[in-house]
């Protein structure tokens, strides 16, 4: 039993280390001394990692989410899912949702298994998107940038346990 636990811990560490290396080269360009705050898995489809300066989330300083996809995911599914999650977070009129959907359609791409989507957020300013090491777009809309991060980090997220893991408030299991 103990050997299994040690093996699982080693495998988890190796996976995080490899993701961290791939994401951190992009994130370090924008966030000085970026370190992992927390991580977690959403269903069996994505692994999510939150990075901030020195591994401490400060809501007025830049921070980043890296999302490793464990399955192929279409651009259309990404856009629809994000719009759906935004609607769950707060009341937004349809005209604004339509505008945001167009913005996301211009940024998102079809994603292949094991690719990493990284979003680097500058609070009250903008949001950059990278797919692996390639910059794929940015958003200057402060409200849209904020609600995209609220999907995972907001107090009204439908995934509070995952939120706590990302924020480093819950032990990883």
Rosetta constraint file for C-alpha pairs under 8 A:
AtomPair CA 1 CA 5 HARMONIC 6.58 0.50
AtomPair CA 2 CA 6 HARMONIC 6.30 0.50
AtomPair CA 3 CA 7 HARMONIC 6.06 0.50
AtomPair CA 4 CA 8 HARMONIC 6.07 0.50
AtomPair CA 5 CA 9 HARMONIC 6.16 0.50
AtomPair CA 6 CA 10 HARMONIC 6.20 0.50
AtomPair CA 7 CA 11 HARMONIC 6.15 0.50
AtomPair CA 8 CA 12 HARMONIC 6.05 0.50
AtomPair CA 9 CA 13 HARMONIC 6.12 0.50
AtomPair CA 10 CA 14 HARMONIC 6.20 0.50
AtomPair CA 11 CA 15 HARMONIC 6.19 0.50
AtomPair CA 12 CA 16 HARMONIC 6.20 0.50
AtomPair CA 13 CA 17 HARMONIC 6.00 0.50
AtomPair CA 14 CA 18 HARMONIC 6.22 0.50
AtomPair CA 15 CA 19 HARMONIC 6.28 0.50
AtomPair CA 16 CA 20 HARMONIC 5.79 0.50
AtomPair CA 17 CA 21 HARMONIC 6.15 0.50
AtomPair CA 18 CA 22 HARMONIC 6.44 0.50
AtomPair CA 19 CA 23 HARMONIC 6.08 0.50
AtomPair CA 19 CA 68 HARMONIC 7.82 0.50
AtomPair CA 20 CA 24 HARMONIC 5.48 0.50
AtomPair CA 20 CA 36 HARMONIC 7.93 0.50
AtomPair CA 21 CA 25 HARMONIC 6.49 0.50
AtomPair CA 22 CA 26 HARMONIC 7.53 0.50
AtomPair CA 22 CA 132 HARMONIC 7.29 0.50
AtomPair CA 22 CA 133 HARMONIC 7.70 0.50
AtomPair CA 23 CA 27 HARMONIC 6.15 0.50
AtomPair CA 23 CA 66 HARMONIC 6.72 0.50
AtomPair CA 23 CA 116 HARMONIC 7.59 0.50
AtomPair CA 23 CA 118 HARMONIC 7.13 0.50
AtomPair CA 23 CA 132 HARMONIC 7.26 0.50
AtomPair CA 23 CA 133 HARMONIC 7.68 0.50
AtomPair CA 24 CA 28 HARMONIC 5.48 0.50
AtomPair CA 24 CA 34 HARMONIC 7.21 0.50
AtomPair CA 25 CA 29 HARMONIC 6.74 0.50
AtomPair CA 26 CA 30 HARMONIC 7.53 0.50
AtomPair CA 26 CA 130 HARMONIC 7.99 0.50
AtomPair CA 26 CA 133 HARMONIC 6.31 0.50
AtomPair CA 27 CA 31 HARMONIC 5.91 0.50
AtomPair CA 27 CA 34 HARMONIC 6.95 0.50
AtomPair CA 27 CA 64 HARMONIC 7.06 0.50
AtomPair CA 27 CA 120 HARMONIC 7.07 0.50
AtomPair CA 28 CA 32 HARMONIC 5.86 0.50
AtomPair CA 28 CA 33 HARMONIC 6.82 0.50
AtomPair CA 28 CA 34 HARMONIC 5.91 0.50
AtomPair CA 30 CA 62 HARMONIC 7.71 0.50
AtomPair CA 30 CA 120 HARMONIC 7.79 0.50
AtomPair CA 31 CA 52 HARMONIC 7.00 0.50
AtomPair CA 31 CA 53 HARMONIC 6.11 0.50
AtomPair CA 31 CA 62 HARMONIC 6.38 0.50
AtomPair CA 31 CA 63 HARMONIC 7.00 0.50
AtomPair CA 32 CA 53 HARMONIC 5.92 0.50
AtomPair CA 33 CA 52 HARMONIC 7.94 0.50
AtomPair CA 33 CA 53 HARMONIC 5.23 0.50
AtomPair CA 33 CA 54 HARMONIC 5.43 0.50
AtomPair CA 34 CA 51 HARMONIC 6.00 0.50
AtomPair CA 34 CA 52 HARMONIC 5.12 0.50
AtomPair CA 34 CA 53 HARMONIC 4.39 0.50
AtomPair CA 34 CA 54 HARMONIC 5.56 0.50
AtomPair CA 34 CA 55 HARMONIC 6.40 0.50
AtomPair CA 35 CA 51 HARMONIC 5.33 0.50
AtomPair CA 35 CA 52 HARMONIC 5.70 0.50
AtomPair CA 35 CA 53 HARMONIC 6.07 0.50
AtomPair CA 35 CA 54 HARMONIC 5.20 0.50
AtomPair CA 35 CA 55 HARMONIC 4.26 0.50
AtomPair CA 35 CA 56 HARMONIC 7.87 0.50
AtomPair CA 36 CA 49 HARMONIC 6.96 0.50
AtomPair CA 36 CA 50 HARMONIC 5.92 0.50
AtomPair CA 36 CA 51 HARMONIC 4.50 0.50
AtomPair CA 36 CA 52 HARMONIC 6.66 0.50
AtomPair CA 36 CA 54 HARMONIC 7.97 0.50
AtomPair CA 36 CA 55 HARMONIC 5.09 0.50
AtomPair CA 37 CA 49 HARMONIC 7.65 0.50
AtomPair CA 37 CA 50 HARMONIC 5.45 0.50
AtomPair CA 37 CA 51 HARMONIC 5.32 0.50
AtomPair CA 37 CA 52 HARMONIC 6.46 0.50
AtomPair CA 37 CA 55 HARMONIC 4.58 0.50
AtomPair CA 37 CA 56 HARMONIC 6.12 0.50
AtomPair CA 37 CA 57 HARMONIC 6.97 0.50
AtomPair CA 37 CA 166 HARMONIC 6.54 0.50
AtomPair CA 37 CA 167 HARMONIC 6.09 0.50
AtomPair CA 37 CA 168 HARMONIC 5.71 0.50
AtomPair CA 38 CA 49 HARMONIC 6.03 0.50
AtomPair CA 38 CA 50 HARMONIC 5.51 0.50
AtomPair CA 38 CA 51 HARMONIC 7.44 0.50
AtomPair CA 38 CA 165 HARMONIC 5.60 0.50
AtomPair CA 38 CA 166 HARMONIC 4.03 0.50
AtomPair CA 38 CA 167 HARMONIC 5.49 0.50
AtomPair CA 38 CA 168 HARMONIC 4.67 0.50
AtomPair CA 39 CA 47 HARMONIC 7.33 0.50
AtomPair CA 39 CA 48 HARMONIC 5.48 0.50
AtomPair CA 39 CA 49 HARMONIC 4.37 0.50
AtomPair CA 39 CA 50 HARMONIC 6.19 0.50
AtomPair CA 39 CA 162 HARMONIC 7.97 0.50
AtomPair CA 39 CA 165 HARMONIC 5.77 0.50
AtomPair CA 39 CA 166 HARMONIC 4.65 0.50
AtomPair CA 39 CA 167 HARMONIC 7.93 0.50
AtomPair CA 39 CA 168 HARMONIC 7.65 0.50
AtomPair CA 39 CA 172 HARMONIC 7.84 0.50
AtomPair CA 40 CA 47 HARMONIC 5.81 0.50
AtomPair CA 40 CA 48 HARMONIC 5.44 0.50
AtomPair CA 40 CA 49 HARMONIC 6.79 0.50
AtomPair CA 40 CA 162 HARMONIC 5.96 0.50
AtomPair CA 40 CA 165 HARMONIC 5.97 0.50
AtomPair CA 40 CA 166 HARMONIC 6.28 0.50
AtomPair CA 40 CA 172 HARMONIC 7.56 0.50
AtomPair CA 41 CA 45 HARMONIC 7.70 0.50
AtomPair CA 41 CA 46 HARMONIC 5.83 0.50
AtomPair CA 41 CA 47 HARMONIC 4.40 0.50
AtomPair CA 41 CA 48 HARMONIC 6.13 0.50
AtomPair CA 41 CA 162 HARMONIC 7.33 0.50
AtomPair CA 42 CA 46 HARMONIC 5.41 0.50
AtomPair CA 42 CA 47 HARMONIC 6.28 0.50
AtomPair CA 42 CA 48 HARMONIC 7.52 0.50
AtomPair CA 42 CA 162 HARMONIC 7.32 0.50
AtomPair CA 44 CA 70 HARMONIC 7.13 0.50
AtomPair CA 45 CA 69 HARMONIC 6.08 0.50
AtomPair CA 45 CA 70 HARMONIC 5.01 0.50
AtomPair CA 45 CA 71 HARMONIC 6.01 0.50
AtomPair CA 46 CA 67 HARMONIC 6.36 0.50
AtomPair CA 46 CA 68 HARMONIC 5.45 0.50
AtomPair CA 46 CA 69 HARMONIC 4.60 0.50
AtomPair CA 46 CA 70 HARMONIC 5.38 0.50
AtomPair CA 46 CA 71 HARMONIC 7.79 0.50
AtomPair CA 47 CA 67 HARMONIC 5.71 0.50
AtomPair CA 47 CA 68 HARMONIC 5.09 0.50
AtomPair CA 47 CA 69 HARMONIC 6.68 0.50
AtomPair CA 47 CA 70 HARMONIC 7.47 0.50
AtomPair CA 48 CA 65 HARMONIC 6.78 0.50
AtomPair CA 48 CA 66 HARMONIC 5.71 0.50
AtomPair CA 48 CA 67 HARMONIC 4.53 0.50
AtomPair CA 48 CA 68 HARMONIC 6.37 0.50
AtomPair CA 48 CA 166 HARMONIC 7.61 0.50
AtomPair CA 49 CA 65 HARMONIC 5.56 0.50
AtomPair CA 49 CA 66 HARMONIC 5.10 0.50
AtomPair CA 49 CA 67 HARMONIC 6.45 0.50
AtomPair CA 49 CA 166 HARMONIC 6.62 0.50
AtomPair CA 50 CA 63 HARMONIC 7.43 0.50
AtomPair CA 50 CA 64 HARMONIC 5.77 0.50
AtomPair CA 50 CA 65 HARMONIC 4.66 0.50
AtomPair CA 50 CA 66 HARMONIC 6.56 0.50
AtomPair CA 50 CA 166 HARMONIC 5.80 0.50
AtomPair CA 50 CA 167 HARMONIC 7.40 0.50
AtomPair CA 51 CA 55 HARMONIC 6.19 0.50
AtomPair CA 51 CA 57 HARMONIC 7.72 0.50
AtomPair CA 51 CA 63 HARMONIC 5.74 0.50
AtomPair CA 51 CA 64 HARMONIC 5.14 0.50
AtomPair CA 51 CA 65 HARMONIC 6.38 0.50
AtomPair CA 51 CA 66 HARMONIC 7.99 0.50
AtomPair CA 52 CA 56 HARMONIC 5.67 0.50
AtomPair CA 52 CA 57 HARMONIC 5.40 0.50
AtomPair CA 52 CA 58 HARMONIC 7.55 0.50
AtomPair CA 52 CA 62 HARMONIC 6.89 0.50
AtomPair CA 52 CA 63 HARMONIC 4.60 0.50
AtomPair CA 52 CA 64 HARMONIC 6.53 0.50
AtomPair CA 53 CA 57 HARMONIC 7.13 0.50
AtomPair CA 53 CA 62 HARMONIC 7.77 0.50
AtomPair CA 53 CA 63 HARMONIC 7.22 0.50
AtomPair CA 57 CA 61 HARMONIC 7.89 0.50
AtomPair CA 57 CA 63 HARMONIC 7.11 0.50
AtomPair CA 57 CA 167 HARMONIC 7.58 0.50
AtomPair CA 58 CA 62 HARMONIC 7.84 0.50
AtomPair CA 58 CA 63 HARMONIC 7.98 0.50
AtomPair CA 59 CA 123 HARMONIC 6.96 0.50
AtomPair CA 60 CA 122 HARMONIC 7.85 0.50
AtomPair CA 60 CA 123 HARMONIC 5.71 0.50
AtomPair CA 61 CA 122 HARMONIC 6.60 0.50
AtomPair CA 61 CA 123 HARMONIC 6.54 0.50
AtomPair CA 62 CA 120 HARMONIC 6.99 0.50
AtomPair CA 62 CA 121 HARMONIC 5.42 0.50
AtomPair CA 62 CA 122 HARMONIC 4.50 0.50
AtomPair CA 62 CA 123 HARMONIC 6.34 0.50
AtomPair CA 63 CA 120 HARMONIC 5.89 0.50
AtomPair CA 63 CA 121 HARMONIC 5.46 0.50
AtomPair CA 63 CA 122 HARMONIC 6.93 0.50
AtomPair CA 64 CA 118 HARMONIC 6.86 0.50
AtomPair CA 64 CA 119 HARMONIC 5.47 0.50
AtomPair CA 64 CA 120 HARMONIC 4.26 0.50
AtomPair CA 64 CA 121 HARMONIC 5.83 0.50
AtomPair CA 65 CA 118 HARMONIC 5.65 0.50
AtomPair CA 65 CA 119 HARMONIC 5.31 0.50
AtomPair CA 65 CA 120 HARMONIC 6.62 0.50
AtomPair CA 66 CA 116 HARMONIC 6.39 0.50
AtomPair CA 66 CA 117 HARMONIC 5.69 0.50
AtomPair CA 66 CA 118 HARMONIC 4.19 0.50
AtomPair CA 66 CA 119 HARMONIC 6.40 0.50
AtomPair CA 67 CA 116 HARMONIC 5.36 0.50
AtomPair CA 67 CA 117 HARMONIC 5.12 0.50
AtomPair CA 67 CA 118 HARMONIC 6.17 0.50
AtomPair CA 68 CA 114 HARMONIC 5.92 0.50
AtomPair CA 68 CA 115 HARMONIC 5.78 0.50
AtomPair CA 68 CA 116 HARMONIC 4.34 0.50
AtomPair CA 68 CA 117 HARMONIC 6.50 0.50
AtomPair CA 69 CA 73 HARMONIC 7.63 0.50
AtomPair CA 69 CA 111 HARMONIC 7.48 0.50
AtomPair CA 69 CA 112 HARMONIC 7.26 0.50
AtomPair CA 69 CA 113 HARMONIC 5.51 0.50
AtomPair CA 69 CA 114 HARMONIC 5.24 0.50
AtomPair CA 69 CA 115 HARMONIC 5.77 0.50
AtomPair CA 69 CA 116 HARMONIC 6.33 0.50
AtomPair CA 69 CA 117 HARMONIC 7.95 0.50
AtomPair CA 70 CA 113 HARMONIC 5.09 0.50
AtomPair CA 70 CA 114 HARMONIC 5.50 0.50
AtomPair CA 71 CA 112 HARMONIC 6.62 0.50
AtomPair CA 71 CA 113 HARMONIC 4.34 0.50
AtomPair CA 71 CA 114 HARMONIC 7.13 0.50
AtomPair CA 72 CA 110 HARMONIC 7.68 0.50
AtomPair CA 72 CA 111 HARMONIC 5.64 0.50
AtomPair CA 72 CA 112 HARMONIC 4.33 0.50
AtomPair CA 72 CA 113 HARMONIC 4.65 0.50
AtomPair CA 73 CA 77 HARMONIC 6.71 0.50
AtomPair CA 73 CA 78 HARMONIC 7.07 0.50
AtomPair CA 73 CA 110 HARMONIC 5.97 0.50
AtomPair CA 73 CA 111 HARMONIC 5.08 0.50
AtomPair CA 73 CA 112 HARMONIC 6.39 0.50
AtomPair CA 73 CA 113 HARMONIC 7.65 0.50
AtomPair CA 74 CA 78 HARMONIC 6.37 0.50
AtomPair CA 74 CA 109 HARMONIC 7.16 0.50
AtomPair CA 74 CA 110 HARMONIC 4.40 0.50
AtomPair CA 74 CA 111 HARMONIC 6.13 0.50
AtomPair CA 75 CA 79 HARMONIC 6.24 0.50
AtomPair CA 75 CA 105 HARMONIC 7.37 0.50
AtomPair CA 75 CA 108 HARMONIC 5.67 0.50
AtomPair CA 75 CA 109 HARMONIC 4.82 0.50
AtomPair CA 75 CA 110 HARMONIC 4.40 0.50
AtomPair CA 75 CA 111 HARMONIC 7.08 0.50
AtomPair CA 76 CA 80 HARMONIC 6.13 0.50
AtomPair CA 76 CA 105 HARMONIC 7.64 0.50
AtomPair CA 76 CA 110 HARMONIC 7.87 0.50
AtomPair CA 77 CA 81 HARMONIC 5.86 0.50
AtomPair CA 78 CA 82 HARMONIC 6.10 0.50
AtomPair CA 78 CA 108 HARMONIC 7.22 0.50
AtomPair CA 79 CA 83 HARMONIC 6.19 0.50
AtomPair CA 79 CA 101 HARMONIC 6.64 0.50
AtomPair CA 79 CA 104 HARMONIC 6.04 0.50
AtomPair CA 79 CA 105 HARMONIC 6.35 0.50
AtomPair CA 79 CA 108 HARMONIC 7.24 0.50
AtomPair CA 80 CA 84 HARMONIC 6.07 0.50
AtomPair CA 80 CA 101 HARMONIC 7.96 0.50
AtomPair CA 81 CA 85 HARMONIC 6.15 0.50
AtomPair CA 82 CA 86 HARMONIC 6.11 0.50
AtomPair CA 82 CA 148 HARMONIC 7.38 0.50
AtomPair CA 83 CA 87 HARMONIC 6.31 0.50
AtomPair CA 83 CA 97 HARMONIC 7.17 0.50
AtomPair CA 83 CA 100 HARMONIC 7.93 0.50
AtomPair CA 83 CA 101 HARMONIC 6.72 0.50
AtomPair CA 84 CA 88 HARMONIC 6.46 0.50
AtomPair CA 85 CA 89 HARMONIC 6.36 0.50
AtomPair CA 85 CA 151 HARMONIC 6.25 0.50
AtomPair CA 86 CA 90 HARMONIC 6.52 0.50
AtomPair CA 86 CA 147 HARMONIC 6.35 0.50
AtomPair CA 86 CA 148 HARMONIC 7.01 0.50
AtomPair CA 86 CA 151 HARMONIC 6.75 0.50
AtomPair CA 87 CA 91 HARMONIC 6.24 0.50
AtomPair CA 87 CA 92 HARMONIC 6.74 0.50
AtomPair CA 89 CA 147 HARMONIC 7.54 0.50
AtomPair CA 89 CA 150 HARMONIC 7.50 0.50
AtomPair CA 89 CA 151 HARMONIC 7.01 0.50
AtomPair CA 89 CA 156 HARMONIC 6.18 0.50
AtomPair CA 89 CA 157 HARMONIC 6.83 0.50
AtomPair CA 92 CA 96 HARMONIC 6.66 0.50
AtomPair CA 92 CA 97 HARMONIC 6.59 0.50
AtomPair CA 93 CA 97 HARMONIC 6.39 0.50
AtomPair CA 94 CA 98 HARMONIC 6.03 0.50
AtomPair CA 95 CA 99 HARMONIC 6.39 0.50
AtomPair CA 96 CA 100 HARMONIC 6.20 0.50
AtomPair CA 97 CA 101 HARMONIC 6.02 0.50
AtomPair CA 98 CA 102 HARMONIC 6.38 0.50
AtomPair CA 99 CA 103 HARMONIC 6.42 0.50
AtomPair CA 100 CA 104 HARMONIC 6.23 0.50
AtomPair CA 100 CA 144 HARMONIC 6.97 0.50
AtomPair CA 101 CA 105 HARMONIC 6.09 0.50
AtomPair CA 102 CA 106 HARMONIC 6.38 0.50
AtomPair CA 103 CA 107 HARMONIC 6.60 0.50
AtomPair CA 103 CA 139 HARMONIC 7.68 0.50
AtomPair CA 104 CA 108 HARMONIC 5.83 0.50
AtomPair CA 106 CA 137 HARMONIC 7.85 0.50
AtomPair CA 107 CA 129 HARMONIC 7.57 0.50
AtomPair CA 107 CA 136 HARMONIC 5.97 0.50
AtomPair CA 107 CA 137 HARMONIC 5.25 0.50
AtomPair CA 107 CA 138 HARMONIC 7.32 0.50
AtomPair CA 108 CA 136 HARMONIC 7.48 0.50
AtomPair CA 111 CA 115 HARMONIC 6.39 0.50
AtomPair CA 115 CA 131 HARMONIC 7.02 0.50
AtomPair CA 115 CA 132 HARMONIC 6.08 0.50
AtomPair CA 116 CA 130 HARMONIC 7.98 0.50
AtomPair CA 116 CA 131 HARMONIC 5.72 0.50
AtomPair CA 116 CA 132 HARMONIC 4.98 0.50
AtomPair CA 117 CA 129 HARMONIC 7.06 0.50
AtomPair CA 117 CA 130 HARMONIC 5.69 0.50
AtomPair CA 117 CA 131 HARMONIC 4.60 0.50
AtomPair CA 117 CA 132 HARMONIC 6.19 0.50
AtomPair CA 118 CA 129 HARMONIC 5.71 0.50
AtomPair CA 118 CA 130 HARMONIC 5.03 0.50
AtomPair CA 118 CA 131 HARMONIC 6.37 0.50
AtomPair CA 118 CA 132 HARMONIC 7.34 0.50
AtomPair CA 119 CA 127 HARMONIC 6.57 0.50
AtomPair CA 119 CA 128 HARMONIC 5.59 0.50
AtomPair CA 119 CA 129 HARMONIC 4.68 0.50
AtomPair CA 119 CA 130 HARMONIC 6.50 0.50
AtomPair CA 120 CA 127 HARMONIC 5.58 0.50
AtomPair CA 120 CA 128 HARMONIC 5.10 0.50
AtomPair CA 120 CA 129 HARMONIC 6.56 0.50
AtomPair CA 121 CA 126 HARMONIC 6.23 0.50
AtomPair CA 121 CA 127 HARMONIC 4.51 0.50
AtomPair CA 121 CA 128 HARMONIC 6.57 0.50
AtomPair CA 121 CA 145 HARMONIC 7.26 0.50
AtomPair CA 122 CA 126 HARMONIC 5.29 0.50
AtomPair CA 122 CA 127 HARMONIC 6.04 0.50
AtomPair CA 123 CA 142 HARMONIC 7.62 0.50
AtomPair CA 123 CA 146 HARMONIC 7.55 0.50
AtomPair CA 124 CA 142 HARMONIC 5.51 0.50
AtomPair CA 125 CA 140 HARMONIC 6.41 0.50
AtomPair CA 125 CA 141 HARMONIC 7.65 0.50
AtomPair CA 125 CA 142 HARMONIC 5.87 0.50
AtomPair CA 126 CA 138 HARMONIC 7.05 0.50
AtomPair CA 126 CA 139 HARMONIC 5.56 0.50
AtomPair CA 126 CA 140 HARMONIC 4.53 0.50
AtomPair CA 126 CA 141 HARMONIC 6.61 0.50
AtomPair CA 126 CA 142 HARMONIC 6.22 0.50
AtomPair CA 126 CA 145 HARMONIC 6.65 0.50
AtomPair CA 127 CA 138 HARMONIC 5.41 0.50
AtomPair CA 127 CA 139 HARMONIC 5.14 0.50
AtomPair CA 127 CA 140 HARMONIC 6.65 0.50
AtomPair CA 127 CA 145 HARMONIC 5.89 0.50
AtomPair CA 128 CA 135 HARMONIC 7.51 0.50
AtomPair CA 128 CA 137 HARMONIC 6.08 0.50
AtomPair CA 128 CA 138 HARMONIC 4.29 0.50
AtomPair CA 128 CA 139 HARMONIC 6.60 0.50
AtomPair CA 129 CA 135 HARMONIC 5.92 0.50
AtomPair CA 129 CA 136 HARMONIC 5.63 0.50
AtomPair CA 129 CA 137 HARMONIC 5.28 0.50
AtomPair CA 129 CA 138 HARMONIC 5.73 0.50
AtomPair CA 130 CA 134 HARMONIC 5.25 0.50
AtomPair CA 130 CA 135 HARMONIC 4.27 0.50
AtomPair CA 130 CA 136 HARMONIC 5.34 0.50
AtomPair CA 130 CA 137 HARMONIC 7.20 0.50
AtomPair CA 131 CA 135 HARMONIC 6.45 0.50
AtomPair CA 131 CA 136 HARMONIC 6.49 0.50
AtomPair CA 139 CA 144 HARMONIC 7.79 0.50
AtomPair CA 139 CA 145 HARMONIC 6.76 0.50
AtomPair CA 140 CA 145 HARMONIC 7.66 0.50
AtomPair CA 141 CA 145 HARMONIC 6.15 0.50
AtomPair CA 142 CA 146 HARMONIC 6.15 0.50
AtomPair CA 143 CA 147 HARMONIC 6.29 0.50
AtomPair CA 144 CA 148 HARMONIC 6.14 0.50
AtomPair CA 145 CA 149 HARMONIC 6.66 0.50
AtomPair CA 146 CA 150 HARMONIC 6.19 0.50
AtomPair CA 147 CA 151 HARMONIC 6.39 0.50
AtomPair CA 148 CA 152 HARMONIC 7.79 0.50
AtomPair CA 149 CA 153 HARMONIC 5.87 0.50
AtomPair CA 149 CA 154 HARMONIC 7.06 0.50
AtomPair CA 150 CA 154 HARMONIC 3.86 0.50
AtomPair CA 150 CA 155 HARMONIC 7.48 0.50
AtomPair CA 150 CA 156 HARMONIC 7.78 0.50
AtomPair CA 150 CA 157 HARMONIC 6.83 0.50
AtomPair CA 151 CA 157 HARMONIC 5.60 0.50
AtomPair CA 151 CA 158 HARMONIC 7.98 0.50
AtomPair CA 152 CA 157 HARMONIC 6.08 0.50
AtomPair CA 152 CA 159 HARMONIC 7.20 0.50
AtomPair CA 152 CA 162 HARMONIC 7.67 0.50
AtomPair CA 152 CA 163 HARMONIC 5.89 0.50
AtomPair CA 153 CA 157 HARMONIC 6.80 0.50
AtomPair CA 153 CA 163 HARMONIC 5.40 0.50
AtomPair CA 153 CA 166 HARMONIC 7.64 0.50
AtomPair CA 153 CA 167 HARMONIC 7.66 0.50
AtomPair CA 154 CA 163 HARMONIC 7.74 0.50
AtomPair CA 155 CA 160 HARMONIC 7.59 0.50
AtomPair CA 156 CA 160 HARMONIC 7.86 0.50
AtomPair CA 157 CA 163 HARMONIC 7.52 0.50
AtomPair CA 159 CA 163 HARMONIC 6.20 0.50
AtomPair CA 160 CA 164 HARMONIC 6.19 0.50
AtomPair CA 161 CA 165 HARMONIC 6.39 0.50
AtomPair CA 161 CA 170 HARMONIC 7.76 0.50
AtomPair CA 162 CA 166 HARMONIC 6.18 0.50
AtomPair CA 163 CA 167 HARMONIC 6.13 0.50
AtomPair CA 164 CA 168 HARMONIC 6.10 0.50
AtomPair CA 164 CA 169 HARMONIC 4.88 0.50
AtomPair CA 164 CA 170 HARMONIC 5.50 0.50
AtomPair CA 165 CA 169 HARMONIC 5.72 0.50
AtomPair CA 165 CA 170 HARMONIC 4.93 0.50
AtomPair CA 165 CA 171 HARMONIC 6.84 0.50
AtomPair CA 165 CA 172 HARMONIC 6.72 0.50
